[in-house]
Amino acid sequence: MAGLNRRDFLISSGAALAAAGMPALACAQGEASAPKRGGTLNMLINPEPPVLVSIFQTTGPALVASSKVLEGLLAYDFDLRPKPQLATAWAVSPDGLRYTFTLRQNVRWHDGQPFTSADVAFSIDLLKAVHPRGRSTFANVTRVATPDARTAVIELSKPAPYLLKALSAGESPIVPKHLYASGDPLSNPHNNAPVGTGPFRFKSWTRGANIVYERNPDYWDAGKPYIDGLVFKVIPDAAARSAAFETGALDLGGENPVPLTDLPRLAQLPQLAVETRGYRFLEPLSEIDFNLEHPILKDLRVRQAIAHAINPQVVQRTVAYGYADLSPTPITPGSPYHDAQLTPYVFDIANAEKLLDAAGYPRKDGGVRFRLTHDFLPYGDMYRRQADYVKSALARVGIDVTVRSQDLPAFLKRVYADRQFDFTSIGVNTLFDPSVGVQRLYWSKNIRAGVPFSNAPHYSNPTVDSLLENAAVETDESKRIALYQQFQQIVYRELPILNLVAPRMITLANRRVHNHTVSAQGLEGNLADVYLSA
């Protein structure tokens, strides 16, 4: 199972579900028909995002909410080939150092101001400064030239072979310069009431309940969007989410919106269908991040002991209910850069005990060696289950673990701003290229206080930095693969992060919802093509 890629999964999961009496996973869109206008789409957003703009925030809910209002230069088909969005044409110089974009004409921000190349230049600079992945994605950008209002030229000091895949609405949103040029962008009020160029306009946000968007009647793609409104519903309780899909209160939800134990039952309901496409842009990974400044966890032997005490097959089968591939490296099996020679740490309780003894932590009264607190990402229910498993697994080797829960803003603040954590179960998106999705997690230059999903362990290794930086500019694929394999081997040994599984995500949709998944971005697309049947 660990060797399955995404295409293999689509085939094998369909066969397995059919054998279990469930309908095979399939497109939830139904047959193509003439789009109908009107109606409101009720879509799950879970958990509630901290902000509605993804210029400095990469939590899944923020990307989903942001990409309906703000747009990127490009969109992508299922094979990650670029398509026009705010840019209608693009060209790359032979040396790979100039990317010239022709921008769409007659586009206006939702407040009526014209969209121009100045907005693009400002946004790229801002992404480089404040986005968790932007510092590495745009590391080689020296400037964005704007010879006229309809042309933006990204100039680089070194090649960036991944750049054309990094310009989606969720990943690299273009924000209005006239609303962001002054003040602190992180505290800009438009982060919670966005103004964009997209198919939907912000209407209201009732915290803890819903986020309401309305149709943009002046959208540049005439006639779209087809629906009148989009309501993101906040439903923290897992059982309530399942019930909402069953009753029709929810029409659409992604990234495993219901407990996987409920999926077989829900997939048999005639009004619901399951979609597996739309996640190639993300490549999610479940991991355990260690605080390398913690007095106990800074010892490699302790981290190795924890790795040997946790059975990744249990995480795969029990925590993820089989909807995952084993991934002992930060580059997942679906990537051409994955090092398949590296296998999960062997589940070995005896070895874990020896390592802890050697590190100077013998069992004391009650058999406890030391105590740790384990935080988990409050995103779906998988990471809570993983945290509970970690607690029980480590108890066997004398580590007493307290599992601590909190809402998403509190979790992000604790881990990335205050650093008041020991170790944490977390999920990240490794994305379409390691330079964008993986480098940020291990690069010492991405130790950034307060920036979510950056280098949480505060891991620093000059050799790793050099490998990542060289891979980011290497245009020879065979050399690039070799660099990433060396990187994986080092972080596998040094273990700042224990990588466990690559979850397989599904989307659940009412069959009245058409055209919700039309690209590699899935529900992080803009939903301009969605329409509802009776």
N, C-alpha and C positions, 0 to 999 in steps of 0.2 A: 504493500500500500504506500510505503514511503516514497517509492519511485514514480508514483503517478504524476503526470502533468495535468494541466487543466483540461486538455482535450480528452485524455484518458478518463478523467473523472466524469465528464459528461456521458461517456459511453458506459463506464462501469456502474455509475450510480443509477442510471436508467435501468440497467439490467437487474441490479440488486433490488431496486424498489419494485420493479415488476414482479420479481420472485416473491417479494413480501406482500404482494397483493395491493401495492400502491401504484397509482399512475406514475409513469416515468416523468422525471423532471423535464419540463418543456417550456417553451415560450408562452408567457401568459397573455400575449397580445391578441391572439385569435387571427382569423383571416383578415387581410387588408381590405378596407372598404373606404368609401368617401368619408373624410373626417366630418364629424358633426360638431356644431358650435354650441357653447353654453355648458352650464353645470359647474359644480364645485368639486374639486378633488380633495378628499380627506386622506392625508398621508401621515404616517407615523414618523416622528423624530425622537430618537431615543439614544442617549439621554438628551435632556434639554441643552442646547448649545450655550456656551458662555457668552458668545457674541454671534452676530449674523454676517460678519465679513471675514473672509479667510486670508486677508493680507498679512496677518501675523499669527494666525490660529489654524492649526491643522487637525483638530479633532474632526472625526467623521461628520457629526451633526452640523458643525460650522461650515464644512465644505458643501454639504447638501443644501443648506439654507442660502449660503452666499451665491452659489452658481445659478440660482434662478433670477437674481437681481443684477449681479455683476457678471461680466463676460471676460473671456480671454481673447488673445489674438487668434487662437486656433481651437478647433475641436478635433476629434479623432474617431476613425471608424473602428470596427472590431479588431482589425489587425494593426491598430495604432498608427495608421497612416493619417497625416494631417489633413484637415478640411478647413475651409474658411469659417471664421467667425467675425471678429472685428477686423481681421486682416483678410483681404480678398486674394492677395498674391504675395509670394515670397521667393527670395533667391538667396543662395549662399555662395560666397566667393570661393574660388578654387582652393585658396589656402585655409578656408574655414574660419576666417577672422572677421567677416562682415555678413550680417544677416539683414537683408533689406526687405521691409514689409510695406506693401501698399495697403493703406487703410480704407475701410469702407466709407463711402460718402453718405452725407445726410443722416448721420447718426446723432442723436441727442441724448443727453443725460435726462433722467426722469424729472429734473427741475427745469428743463428746457434749454440748458446751456449746450453748445455744440461740443461733440467729442472730437479731439484733435491729437496729433502726434505728441503734443506737449503732455497730455495725459499718459501716454505710453511711456515716454521718457521718465516722467516723475514716478510712475508705478514701478518700473524696473529698478530704479534707484532705491525705492522704498522697500521692495521685496528683498533686495540685497542687504539692506540694513536691518530689517525687523522680522523677516519671515524665517521660521525654524530651518527650512531647507534652502532658503534663498541665498544665504551666505556662501554655500557650496555651489548651488545651481548657477548663480551669476558671479561666481568668484573671479572669473576672467574678463568680465565686462569692464571696459575702461570708460565707455560713455555710450549714450544713446543719442545719436545725431538726429536732428529734425529739420532737414532741408526745406520742408514745406509742411503744411498742415495735414497732408495726406500720406506722408512718408516718414517712417521711423527706421533708423539704421542702428542695429546693435553692433558695436565694435568691441572686439575681444583682443586681449594680449596673447592668448593661447587658444587653441581649438577647444570646443565643447561639443563633442560628438552626440550628446544626448539632448542638446538644447531645443531642437524642434519638437521634441516630445514633452517638453516641460511647460508649455504655454497655454494650458487649458484654463478654463474659468475658475475651477476650484483650486488648482495648483498655483497659478500666477494671475490673479484677478487684476484687471485694470480699474483703478479707482479714479474718481474725479479730482484732478489737481486743485481745482478752485475750492474744494471742500476739505482738502487734506494738507494743503501747503503750509498752513500755520498751526502751531501748537504741537502737542505730543500725539502722534498718530495712534498710540496704544489707548489713549483715553478720549479719542475723537467721538463725539456723540453719534456720528453716523455709523459707527460700528454696530450700534444697536437699532438704528433706523436707516438702513442703507439706501443710498441713491446710486443707481446704476444705469446701464444701457439695455438691460435684459428684458425678456418677455413679461416679467412680473414686477410690480411695484409694491414696495412695503406699505402696509396699511396699519397694522397694530401688532403688539406683542403683549399678551397677558401672561406674565410669568407663572410657570407651573401649570399652564392650561393649553395655550395655543399661540401660534404665530400665523398671522393672516396676511396673505399677499393677494393683490388683485391684478387683473389683466392690464397690461400696458397697451392702450389703444394706439399708441404712436410708435409701436415697435418697428424697427427697420425691415424686418421680414414680413411684408404686408400680408395680412390675414391671420397671422399667428400672434399669440397663442390661441388655441381653439377654445379652451376652457375660460370661464369668467373669473374663477377664483381658485386659490390654492391655500388650504388650511393645514398647517403642520400641527398635529396633535401630540401633546406630551402625556404619555401614559407610562409611569414608572413601573407599575406592577405587571409582572410577566403574564399572570393568568388573565388579567384584564385586557392585555394586548391580544391574546388569543381569542378571547370572547368578542372583542371589537371586530376582528376580522370575520368571525363566524356570523355575527349579527349584521354586518355591513356598515358599522360605524366607522371602520377603517377600510379604505380602498387599496392602499399601497404601502409597502414598507420594505426596506432593504437591510442588508448586512445582518441576516438572521434575526428578523424582527420578533419572532416568537421562540419560546423554548424548543429546542430540537426534538424533545420528547413529544411535543404536540404536533410536530410537522406531519407525521404519517396520517393522523386523524384529519387534520385540516386539509391536506392535499387530496383527500377523498371527497371533499365537499364539492358539489357540482359548480358552485359559483366562484371557486378559488382555483388558482393555478400557481405553479412555482416556476421561477425563471432563474437559470444559473449563469447566464451571460451578464456582462457589464461589470466584471471585477478584475479584468486584466490590467487595468490602469493602477489597481491598488496593490495586489499581491500581499495580503495581510500576513502578519507573523505574531505569534504569541510567545512571550519571553518573560524572564525574571531579571530585573535590573537590580544590581547591588550598588549600595552607596559605598564607594571605595574609600571614603573618608571615615567610615565607621570603624571604631577601634578593633572590632572583632572581624568584620567582613573584609577589611583591607588585607587580611592574610589569605593568600591563594589557597592554602591547604583547607581552610574553612569553606571557601567557595567550591572547591573540588569535592569536599565531603557532602555538601548540599546537593551538588550535581549527581553524585553517586547514590544519594538517598531518595532521589525523585525518579520515578519510573516514567519515561516519556511515553511509553505505550499505554500507561494508565491515563495520561493526559489525552492521548489520541482517542482511546476507546471510551473512556468514562466521562472525562471532562467535556470533550468535543463530540461525544456520541458517534465517533467514527468519521465525522465531517472534517477531517484534517489529514495532512501529510506530515510525517516526521520531518523536522528541519533543524538539525543541530548547528547550522551555520546561519548567519544573518542574511545570506542570499538564498532565497527559497528554491526548492527543486524546480519550479516553473521557469527559472531564469537560465539563460545560456551560460551565466557566470558562476553558477552553483558548483561547489566542489563536492562531487559525489563520493570521494574517497573518505571524507570525514563522516563518522557514524556517531549516533548519540552516545553520551557518556553511559557506560555500563551500569546498570542498576546493581549495586553491590553494597549491601548494608555493612558487611564486615570491613570492607575497605574504607567506607565512610567513618566507621568507629575508629579505625587506626589513624586516619588523617586527623581527626579531632583530638585524639590523645596526643599525637605528635605536635599539634599546634598549641598544646598546653591547656587543654580544656577537658579535664577528666570529669567523669560523672560525680555529682555531689549528692547531698541528701535528696532522696526521692528520685535519684537517677538523672537529674537535670544538670546539664553542662553549663548552659547560659540561656538567656531569654532574648527573643527578638520580636519586633512588631512588623507585621506584614500588611501593607496596603495593597489595594487592588483597584484597577481602573473600573469605574462604575459605568460600564458600557455593555449593555446586554447582560446576560447572566453567566457567561462563560468564565469571566475572570473571577467572579465570586466563587464559582465551583473550583476553579484552579487554586484559589487561595485556601479554601477549606481542605483540599487535598494536600497542599504544601504543609499545612499545619499538622495533619495526621501523619504524613510521611516523615517529617523531621522529628516528631515526637519519638519515633522508633529509635533514633540515634541520640536522644537526650537533649534535643533543642526544643525548648518550650516557646511556641509561637502564639502570639496574640494577633488575631485578624482584626483589622480596623477598617470600618467602612465610612464613607463620606460622599457628598455629592461631587459632581465633576469639577466645578470651580475650586472647591476646597482641596480636592485631590491634586489638581494641577498646581495650585499654590504651594501645597506642602512639598511636593516632589521637586518642582522646577524653580520655585522662588525661594522658599524658606529652607529647603533641603532638610526638613525634619522627618526623615524616613530612614528605615534600615534597609529593607529590600521590598520589591513590589512586583506583583503580577500585572503585566501590562500588554497591550497589543499595539503594534505599529504597522503602518503601511510601507512596505519596502519599495513599492511603486515599480515603474516601468524601466528603471535603470538604477544601479547601485549608487551612482554619483549623486543622485537626487534623494533616494529613499533610505540608503544605508549609511552613506558617509556622515551624515549629520549626527548619527548615534555614537560614532567612535572617534570622530575628528576632534583633536584637542582645541582647535580654533572655534569649535562649536560648543564650548562650555559657556553657556549664556544664561545668566540668572533671569528667571522669569519667563523664558521662552519655552513653551510646551514642546515636548517631543524632540528636544535637542539632546545633548550628551548628558543624560541624567546621572550616570555613575561618576562623572568627572574623570573619565579614563584619558590617559595621556601617554602616548608612545610615539616617539619621533619616527621610528621605522614605519609604523602604521600610517602616520600622517603622510609620509613620503609616498607610500604605496597608493594611498587614496588619491593624493594630488596628482600623481603621475597617471593613474588609470583614468582620471577625469579628463585628461587632455590627449590620451593616446588614441590615435585613429586606426591603428592596426589591431584588428579584432583578436588575433592570436596572442599578441603581446598584452592586450587588455585583459584577456582571460587569465593569463599567467599572473599578472599583477593582483587580480582579485583573488586568485587561489592562494597566493602567498599571504594576503591580508586575512583571509578566512582561517588559515592555519595558525596564524599568530593569535588572533582573538579567541580561537577555539582553545588554545593552551592557556592564555592568560585570564580568560573567563570573567571579563567585566560584566558580561551579560550571559545568562544561560538561555540559549535559544531552544525552544521546545517543538512547536508544531506550526504549520502553515494552515490556518483554518480555511475551509471552503465555504464561501458565503452564498446565500440564496436570497432571492427577492420573492415576496408573497404578494399576489395581486388579485383583486376581484376581476373577473373576466370582462366586466364592462369597461375596464381601463385598457385603452389601446395605445401603442407606440410609447410606452414608458421607458423601454430599454432599446435604444437605437444606436448605441455606440459603446466603445470600451469604457466610457465613463459611467455607464449605467445610470443610477438615480442621482449621480453627481452631475449629469447633464442638465440642460436648462428646462426640459419638459415642454418646450415650445410645440412639439409635435403631438403631445398627448390629446386624446379626445375621449369622450365618454359615450357609450351606447346605452340604450334604455335598460 
